[in-house]
């Protein structure tokens, strides 16, 4: 277990949001270094330089704080995507799509250990609440990606939805190879994400559509 020396408790008064963000930063660091079960409320409070009661005031419990750490680590930026990948627009083709990919990968790069813990790398037992947060992230990514590739009007199509979520699973595995197993670097992950979706949309999805139509 990694040991982190706790700083002495200080009483500097912070604004509410500043204090909340400070506790969240400390918890993120501790949960990245140790398993959930080995991080106590007292540990977090000591490293944040606050009384235990103040932590409960802001987050209720260690469990609620941990879920907020996961939610923050997997948060998808609200990027307005109007340029389909690989297609020319007012600016260079794919600029908005590339920005969305960069935002997603940047969030993982800032908190790689939290991300790996959240996606249960290494066969950890299933956590239904964490799984729900990850599922919400995949749904948001699906919506944003559909907008980016000009298919927002098909967001409720179950076939298209399944297609996008399957691609999201592929992306998740890429991130594990990058920050978990370290067998691929960031630039290759980025290039793969940016390049694969236009190919799948232009070549594979039409085949799926035709197959579905032939069964109707």
Beta strands, then each sheet from edge to edge (+ up, - down):
end
